[in-house]
Amino acid sequence: MESLTTPDRMIRIAVDLVNTKSRTPEQLTSPAALEQFLHDHGEPVVTVDEGDLAAVMAVRERIRPIFHAEPREAAGILNDLLAEYAVRPYLSDHDGSPWHLHVAKPEATWAEWLAAGAALGLAGFAAGHGFEAIDTCAAPDCERVFVNAAERRPRRFCTPTCSSRTRVALHRARRNQEN
């Protein structure tokens, strides 16, 4: 579980974790699915059980409101997560890995590690880009979340697919109203 923690990596994990449950079916359906999620996000050795799965899903539901909340409320949620899960950052080079930063206690569970890292990553992102850069997809049939660091190109959709699908639906609706 001790792994490289970088802000970009933890932001991506936070977004991807929330997006494991949206209007699409639940993706974290088993410990094996959670192990795959962690492997896909750079964790080389992962062993989890049903308790870990339930705890990670609970953390996911604590992170989700950050993407929907007003800035002051989102900051409060992040501060609560940081107070509960994060520790004073420390450097580690365990298991022959290069020096890297840890923000969760050494004996942290996967849920605690995810909560601490995601909260720190999102808090740093909000501090640098503002809470308006932490958002949910504007497509009416999508609940996915995203972050957008491009200050000059505000983003409303999680993917170009959602953007195109929404534009086509609006175009068709206008055309039907004209006929």
Residue pairs with C-beta under 8 A, 6 or more apart in sequence:
1 43
1 46
1 108
1 109
1 110
1 113
2 92
2 94
2 95
2 97
2 102
2 106
3 42
3 43
3 44
3 97
3 100
4 42
4 97
4 98
4 100
5 100
5 101
5 102
5 103
5 117
6 100
6 101
7 120
7 121
7 124
7 125
8 121
9 41
9 42
9 117
9 121
10 117
10 118
10 120
10 121
10 122
11 118
11 121
11 122
11 124
11 125
11 147
12 41
13 41
13 114
13 117
13 118
13 121
14 63
14 117
14 118
14 119
14 121
14 122
15 145
15 146
15 147
16 37
16 41
17 37
17 56
17 59
17 60
17 63
17 114
17 118
18 60
18 63
18 64
18 67
18 145
19 144
19 145
19 158
20 26
20 27
20 28
20 37
20 60
21 27
21 28
21 57
21 60
22 142
22 143
22 144
23 141
23 142
23 143
27 33
27 37
28 34
28 37
28 53
28 56
28 57
28 60
30 53
31 48
31 49
31 50
31 52
31 53
33 53
34 46
34 48
34 52
34 53
34 56
34 110
35 46
35 47
35 48
38 46
38 48
38 110
39 46
46 110
48 56
48 110
52 109
52 110
52 111
55 109
55 110
55 111
56 110
56 111
56 114
58 111
59 111
59 114
59 115
59 118
62 77
62 81
62 115
63 77
63 81
63 115
63 118
63 119
63 122
64 145
65 73
65 74
65 77
66 74
66 77
66 78
66 122
66 134
67 74
67 134
67 135
67 136
67 145
68 136
69 77
70 131
71 126
71 130
71 131
74 126
74 131
74 134
75 123
75 126
75 131
78 119
78 122
78 123
78 126
79 123
81 115
81 116
81 118
81 119
82 116
82 119
82 120
82 123
84 115
85 104
85 108
85 112
85 115
85 116
85 119
86 103
86 104
86 116
86 119
86 120
87 102
87 103
87 104
87 105
87 116
89 101
89 102
89 103
90 101
90 102
91 99
91 100
91 101
91 102
92 99
92 100
92 101
92 102
93 99
93 100
103 116
103 117
103 120
104 112
104 113
104 115
104 116
104 117
105 112
108 116
122 134
122 147
125 133
125 134
125 147
125 149
126 133
126 134
128 149
129 147
129 148
129 149
129 151
132 154
133 147
133 148
133 149
133 151
134 145
134 147
135 145
135 146
135 147
135 148
135 155
135 156
136 143
136 144
136 145
136 146
136 158
137 143
137 144
137 145
137 146
137 156
137 157
137 158
137 159
137 162
138 156
138 157
138 162
138 166
139 157
139 158
139 162
139 163
139 165
139 166
140 166
141 165
142 157
142 158
142 162
144 158
144 159
144 162
145 158
146 155
146 158
148 154
148 155
156 163
157 163
157 166
